[in-house]
Amino acid sequence: MRLTKGYDRWVIFFAFALAACGPSQPNDTDSSSVIYITNDVPAGLDYDGAASVIPNSQEGIVNLMDPLIDYAPGETTEEGVGLLNFTSFEGRLAESWSFDEATLTWTFNLRRGVKSCVGNELTADDVIYTFARAKSVSGPSPTGWFLANVASIESFDATVLADENLRGLGDEVKKIDDYTVEIRQSTHNQLFLPALTTFAIRIFDSVEARKHATPSDPWSHDYINNVTAPAFGPYCVERWEKGNEFVLRANPQYYRGVPEIDRVVFKKVPQSSNRFIILRMEQADITKGLTPREFKKLREYDQLQVVGVTGNETLFVHMNFDSPPFDQVKVRQAVAAALPYNWIIKNGYIGQAQIWDGLVPSSYPGGKSTFHDSPEGLDVARQLLAEAGYPEGRGLEVYEDALRLSYPIEKEAILGPIATAIRTALRDIGMPVELDPIPLTQYGDRQLVKKDLPFALVDHEKAIVVDAGYAVQLFFVSSEAGAVNNMVNYRNSRVDDLWTEARAERDSERRYNLVSEIYDYLRDDVVWLPVVEYRTQWATRKGLKGFVWYPDNGIRFADLSYAR
Amino acid sequence: MIWRFTLRRLAVGLVQLSVLIVAVFFLIRLLPADPVSRFVGLNASPEAYALAEQSLGLDLPALEQFEVFLFGDDEEVGLVGGELGTSWVTGSSVNQEIRQYLPVTLELITLSFLIAVGLGVPIGVLGAVNPGGAADKGTLIYGLFAGSQPEFSWGIIFIFVFFVVLGIAPGPLGRLSPLTDPPDFVTGAITIDALLAGRVDIFLEALWYLSLPILTLSFVLSGPIIKMVRENVAQTMNADFMFYGQAAGLPRGILARDALRAAFAPALTLIGILFGFMIGGAVLIESIFSISGLGQYAIRSILAFDYPAIQGVVLTISALTLLIYLAIDVCQALLDPRVSV
């Protein structure tokens, strides 16, 4: 449509008026600060608080708090993303450590001269405070206790949750001197060191934290959730407006060297399309959480770069063993055979994914990759369905409720088209599948607590402890044997027994064999149906380098710098 | 007379609010999900679930929870003491969060309404006093055009045209550049706080960043206002007292002013209703322009099943809406004393 001459003049006038009164744009940034646009900013910084389940909060925590140890650096990808060596650890707040097999006791020697944001020096008291706080289970989501439990730290067991009198720290975590701490396990468990690298059990500055304790909140949850997490990490909170902005300033006394990026502004931009255009117009430096199509488009611009890795983000199909017809292995196998894997990779993830051929991310050591070795295709699926007693799908109509494929409605942009393609494929073999997008909270309630979700697409579950055995403990042993998130109600006494044996196994090779045997059962029973591993990606201005992928998928801004 | 009328309406409003408090409290507990799962963390074992349920106070019977909500417990004073509780997502006081988010929305919609009314009323009157003329036709087309698409649609179009294509407007980055330190929080409205801090530069920057969302909202809101004013003024122009005025030889300007006064009451009702609606209804504009207002807070709270925050938002919006309706009634009564009888 052509504008009339008069209207045209008004448009030009308005444009000039806006431009004339507009201050400078945020792309006037220098190389010492970055604007990170994200779908939300941290809602809390307490890893025992309710907000700790939110990845944005975890990202805030890992930039403020350091662990005792972390994984050593590994290879660097062609795109320049650093990987970690999951079989090797190096010290962070701990300079060195040792393990006494006889007493199952770990001794950590703390680094000297480490200063927190307010200038307090790291001592053994900070470690004691951190573990005592975790054991107090005083937050609504006691993640510190949970990971200590996963690591088999003595007396950090489930009785702590039930009995208030067992919540005090005993000598299982003991101060030897100002710079030495001992931690005792109840049993041999190879998850101990991996658990210490996660976003929880990071060490607090106890002197500062205690200053903000109150009689009703002795562990300073309010302060940590609303002001800052006092700690020894690379950044300190400069400003925090929940739901809007979170601004970090480099810790000038950081023991690993002051980060090159001095200031990081997390800015909430909820719409992924807006994050796309803001970065496209160079008014921000980094973003993530775009749709695969948006990432692909950004690759076309010379001034931008998209980097990523196949880390631990996966898509799988959940079929509940307590919900017929999914109680039949042939039905589960039919679904596995019918899925349009290549379509999902090509169109759902625009090529930024690969078939997930196991139940452990391929980047984790110890996983097996034999899931999709069996023949697949619609004819195979029809045959399997017939063998299950539903030729051409006849008889499945009575399971109308179970054949509703659920996924979080918040992920409609990505999962909607994939769910539609799956429905089409399954309808082709006679399964009358309908789609059922539901809110994430309802989804989580049914999946994790009620465990009554019959059929679902899941793309947000990941084992944050890098170990094939951890996933077994978390998802696949029976609830009776202690699984906490066995969302499909899988029960196999042989798997339970094997895990009991593997968990306490000291010999790594033998443990690997035991865990591998477990995964054979899981594959044969189609406990989960792994679909694809999709890439974790970041879009940035060109020249920003140093990205390292961590299992929590949070960016460590201390790793980044601008190429000179 | 007007005082008695106001007090009577206030009393009715309080009864409405009380009913709403009870309804909201129990209705959200009928939602088809258990919020504990959202907060139980990595460990969804029965013991961890029980602990989380206890820490959120959801282990108590519903009536007891209501009692705590109203009268508080050892840690909080409850609604009667003016406290809306603690958000389960952030761990912050809901009062404090609403104090943060509400002024953002009020600032956005107030500025938008000022422009919408400032443009809509004269344009509507202009259309009505020259029926069938060019101004009237233009008014009609503008009114239809502005109302033809929802506000989020116009917002996206404006971002695309002014930010992406022309590059003359700020990006949808909220109320200030992310690199700018905001002025100290006084009212929460950034334009006012900037002026109170003597920071004209931040005041101008805030206006700049708010220009597109305000343009979008005022463009959409001015449509029905123009239409309403035009219709009412046109109707009034045909009233007997206007004919009498014309016959008495009064100038057109005075006639238009009198017609506007008589026609303003229904327009005022519309503006009030729209304003009340927009307190919660600006959510899409807030989302598109990355403005963290009450609408965004409401959506986040609902999706997370954060009961204290949902209750706080609903009660705040309801109380404000009741106050706005009360103000409209009082204005109506002042404009037309027959109303208060």
Interface residues (C-beta under 8 A of the other chain):
Chain A: A15 F16 L18 A19 C21 G22 P23 S24 Q25 P26 D28 T29 S33 I35 I37 A43 G44 D46 G49 A50 A51 S52 V53 I54 V137 G139 P140 S141 P142 T143 F146 L147 N149 A158 L161 A162 S216 H221 D222 N225 N226 R239 E241 K242 G243 N244 E245 V265 K267 K268 V269 P270 Q271 N274 I277 I278 R280 M281 Q283 A284 E410 P439 L440 T441 Q442 G444 D445 R446 Q447 L448 V449 K450 I464 L474 G482 V484 N485
Chain B: P32 A33 D34 P35 V36 S37 R38 F39 V40 G41 L42 N43 A44 S45 E47 A48 Y49 A50 L51 A52 S55 L56 D74 E75 W88 V89 T90 G91 S92 E97 Q100 Y101 I159 F162 F163 V164 L166 G167 I168 A169 P170 G171 P172 L173 G174 S177 P178 L179 D181 P182 D201 L204 E205 L207 W208 S211 S287 I288 S290 S292 Q296 Y297 R300 L303 A304 F305
